[in-house]
Amino acid sequence: MAEYLEERRGNYTGEADAVVLPANSSEVASVVKICADSNIPIVPQGGNTGLCGGAVSKTGQIILNLRRLNRITDVDPINDTMTVEAGCILADIQQAASNIERYFPLSLGAEGSCQIGGNLSTNAGGINVLRYGNAREQVLGLQAVLPDGQIWSDLNELRKNNTGYDLRNLLVGSEGTLGIITAAVLKLYPQPRQVETAFVALKDLDSCLELLTAARIDSGGTLSSFELIPKLGIELAEKHVPGCRNPLSTSSDWHIIMVYSSAANGTDLRLALENTLANALDNEIISDAVISASETQTTQIWKIREGLVEAQQMAGERYTYDVSVKISQVPEFIERAGMLAQSKMTGIRPYAFGHVGDGNIHLSLFQPDDVDGTVFRARLPEFDELIFNLVHEYGGSFSAEHGIGLLKLEEMSSYKDPAGLSVMRAIKQAVDPFNIMNPGKVLP
Ligand SMILES: Cc1cc2nc3c(=O)[nH]c(=O)nc-3n(C[C@H](O)[C@H](O)[C@H](O)COP(=O)(O)OP(=O)(O)OC[C@H]3O[C@@H](n4cnc5c(N)ncnc54)[C@H](O)[C@@H]3O)c2cc1C
């Protein structure tokens, strides 16, 4: 059972009485009925790539992994929809859309192993949110097995469906605490014919806002990614991940990967991007930039983005935060968080990157060279308080895209609006009165 029990970041040790691998929604329902009758808690699991411990189980519980529900059951180019089972791997869904010249925009580093059921259950974000929205925005219909074993089937392909409480949106983002998603109808989009990718050196961090504003206007709504990359990120990726190389020869503290993409014929996106960058150079918002000239170069640019995440794991102990603030506050937040952390521990190295085009910052604080690992680990609660209080002061979110799982239960108690939390508890009690569906997750 090891592969199902392992927790990616090593924060939790998983145990379970059994791992079950049903093959279809009826089998999922049968398992859930048995568990409901015998009061056996179930931990639903997809690709097990989640970063908050939501798919971690313990003794006395079972893991129900969806990997065998991996069929794409319908692809409909007239309605621009695709019906998939929950265990389909995200990259396979993207490929199936591309096979009919459509586009499924959800895209994230774990796309080769995460499952669409997991993406919907965590309301995943990723690199295209500023143009297409989160996972929540990609789904029209849903099928799920409820905690009493009933199958709720609403696999509709409707763009308008205004019929009372929205159970689909209740299940999306519920991290397996209200039911097990078994299938979904997804929205498809025209496949971009032009994709122009630039790697840009910013004059300073504040300039990212001016560049973003210009890009939104100049691109005519075709800006699809706007990712922040720190200098330290490039250095770590180059050091630890083979094949990562800074595409620019100049040096800067902050960089942006930005993408204009469109399915339109007859527009020249490259020219639009060149204009944005030329103006930004003239106005001293940026100091250097390169627009990718080939697919190989585009891959190299994105390799830096993926490499800096991978490299973090090899660069020593760190505290990590997935938070969001208003887009306009991103630079100020990053600077204040870094300064506060450094004033608490000399030598700590802040490392901020992420989907800043939608206000999502992944902040890591790296262990100073002269502080022992055990001492560093022990001080985590102090830094959690520091960063989450700062997020709260900005009216931001203590979990931007990764969810709550086991990791953020304390923050749910401290920062979530009490009225909202009590409604969430009432919903959980109504849908899962015996608390067998992923107990102990999301709700403190
Ligand atoms: C390298 C890397 C990069 C990442 N990048 C991003 C990113 O950019 N944006 C982002 O949002 N996340 C990111 N993640 C986090 C993770 O990939 C996402 O949260 C993903 O959506 C989880 O999908 P999964 O199938 O692995 O779910 P799992 O990890 O298996 O489960 C996650 C949660 O969903 C529940 N669950 C899973 N399947 C179902 C189901 N069928 N029905 C009900 N509940 C279910 C589980 O119980 C658990 O609570 C990244 C992770 C890695 C390792």
The ligand as an SDF file (V2000), in Angstrom:
LIG
                    3D

 53 58  0  0  0  0  0  0  0  0999 V2000
    4.8750   19.8360   -8.3920 C   0  0  0  0  0  0  0  0  0  0  0  0
    3.4980   20.2410   -7.9350 C   0  0  0  0  0  0  0  0  0  0  0  0
    2.9330   21.4000   -8.4440 C   0  0  0  0  0  0  0  0  0  0  0  0
    1.6520   21.7880   -8.0360 C   0  0  0  0  0  0  0  0  0  0  0  0
    1.1250   22.9320   -8.5690 N   0  0  0  0  0  0  0  0  0  0  0  0
   -0.0990   23.3060   -8.2030 C   0  0  0  0  0  0  0  0  0  0  0  0
   -0.6810   24.4950   -8.7500 C   0  0  0  0  0  0  0  0  0  0  0  0
   -0.0570   25.2200   -9.5320 O   0  0  0  0  0  0  0  0  0  0  0  0
   -1.9430   24.8110   -8.3770 N   0  0  0  0  0  0  0  0  0  0  0  0
   -2.6520   24.0340   -7.4940 C   0  0  0  0  0  0  0  0  0  0  0  0
   -3.8140   24.3800   -7.2070 O   0  0  0  0  0  0  0  0  0  0  0  0
   -2.1350   22.9270   -6.9590 N   0  0  0  0  0  0  0  0  0  0  0  0
   -0.8780   22.5400   -7.2780 C   0  0  0  0  0  0  0  0  0  0  0  0
   -0.3420   21.4160   -6.7260 N   0  0  0  0  0  0  0  0  0  0  0  0
   -1.1170   20.6430   -5.7330 C   0  0  0  0  0  0  0  0  0  0  0  0
   -1.8970   19.4300   -6.3190 C   0  0  0  0  0  0  0  0  0  0  0  0
   -1.3340   18.9790   -7.4980 O   0  0  0  0  0  0  0  0  0  0  0  0
   -3.3480   19.7890   -6.5420 C   0  0  0  0  0  0  0  0  0  0  0  0
   -3.9530   20.0600   -5.3100 O   0  0  0  0  0  0  0  0  0  0  0  0
   -4.1760   18.7010   -7.2500 C   0  0  0  0  0  0  0  0  0  0  0  0
   -5.4090   19.2760   -7.6100 O   0  0  0  0  0  0  0  0  0  0  0  0
   -4.4360   17.4600   -6.3880 C   0  0  0  0  0  0  0  0  0  0  0  0
   -4.9640   16.4230   -7.2180 O   0  0  0  0  0  0  0  0  0  0  0  0
   -4.7660   14.8870   -6.8280 P   0  0  0  0  0  0  0  0  0  0  0  0
   -5.4950   14.0600   -7.8240 O   0  0  0  0  0  0  0  0  0  0  0  0
   -3.3320   14.5670   -6.6670 O   0  0  0  0  0  0  0  0  0  0  0  0
   -5.5200   14.8270   -5.4250 O   0  0  0  0  0  0  0  0  0  0  0  0
   -5.0600   14.1240   -4.0570 P   0  0  0  0  0  0  0  0  0  0  0  0
   -3.7860   14.6930   -3.5860 O   0  0  0  0  0  0  0  0  0  0  0  0
   -5.1230   12.6540   -4.1910 O   0  0  0  0  0  0  0  0  0  0  0  0
   -6.2360   14.6020   -3.0900 O   0  0  0  0  0  0  0  0  0  0  0  0
   -6.3880   15.9550   -2.7390 C   0  0  0  0  0  0  0  0  0  0  0  0
   -7.6950   16.1330   -1.9520 C   0  0  0  0  0  0  0  0  0  0  0  0
   -8.8190   15.8530   -2.7780 O   0  0  0  0  0  0  0  0  0  0  0  0
   -9.5610   14.7400   -2.2730 C   0  0  0  0  0  0  0  0  0  0  0  0
   -9.9420   13.9340   -3.4420 N   0  0  0  0  0  0  0  0  0  0  0  0
   -9.1330   13.4370   -4.4200 C   0  0  0  0  0  0  0  0  0  0  0  0
   -9.8670   12.8430   -5.3700 N   0  0  0  0  0  0  0  0  0  0  0  0
  -11.1740   12.9650   -4.9920 C   0  0  0  0  0  0  0  0  0  0  0  0
  -12.4120   12.5710   -5.5670 C   0  0  0  0  0  0  0  0  0  0  0  0
  -12.4820   11.9290   -6.7320 N   0  0  0  0  0  0  0  0  0  0  0  0
  -13.5640   12.8780   -4.8840 N   0  0  0  0  0  0  0  0  0  0  0  0
  -13.5220   13.5300   -3.7090 C   0  0  0  0  0  0  0  0  0  0  0  0
  -12.3630   13.9320   -3.1330 N   0  0  0  0  0  0  0  0  0  0  0  0
  -11.2190   13.6540   -3.7650 C   0  0  0  0  0  0  0  0  0  0  0  0
   -8.6370   14.0350   -1.2920 C   0  0  0  0  0  0  0  0  0  0  0  0
   -9.3810   13.3880   -0.2690 O   0  0  0  0  0  0  0  0  0  0  0  0
   -7.8200   15.1920   -0.7610 C   0  0  0  0  0  0  0  0  0  0  0  0
   -8.5300   15.8440    0.2620 O   0  0  0  0  0  0  0  0  0  0  0  0
    0.9360   21.0080   -7.0990 C   0  0  0  0  0  0  0  0  0  0  0  0
    1.5160   19.8390   -6.5900 C   0  0  0  0  0  0  0  0  0  0  0  0
    2.7720   19.4580   -6.9870 C   0  0  0  0  0  0  0  0  0  0  0  0
    3.3450   18.1940   -6.4350 C   0  0  0  0  0  0  0  0  0  0  0  0
  1  2  1  0
  2  3  1  0
  2 52  2  0
  3  4  2  0
  4  5  1  0
  4 50  1  0
  5  6  2  0
  6  7  1  0
  6 13  1  0
  7  8  2  0
  7  9  1  0
  9 10  1  0
 10 11  2  0
 10 12  1  0
 12 13  2  0
 13 14  1  0
 14 15  1  0
 14 50  1  0
 15 16  1  0
 16 17  1  0
 16 18  1  0
 18 19  1  0
 18 20  1  0
 20 21  1  0
 20 22  1  0
 22 23  1  0
 23 24  1  0
 24 25  2  0
 24 26  1  0
 24 27  1  0
 27 28  1  0
 28 29  2  0
 28 30  1  0
 28 31  1  0
 31 32  1  0
 32 33  1  0
 33 34  1  0
 33 48  1  0
 34 35  1  0
 35 36  1  0
 35 46  1  0
 36 37  1  0
 36 45  1  0
 37 38  2  0
 38 39  1  0
 39 40  1  0
 39 45  2  0
 40 41  1  0
 40 42  2  0
 42 43  1  0
 43 44  2  0
 44 45  1  0
 46 47  1  0
 46 48  1  0
 48 49  1  0
 50 51  2  0
 51 52  1  0
 52 53  1  0
M  END
$$$$
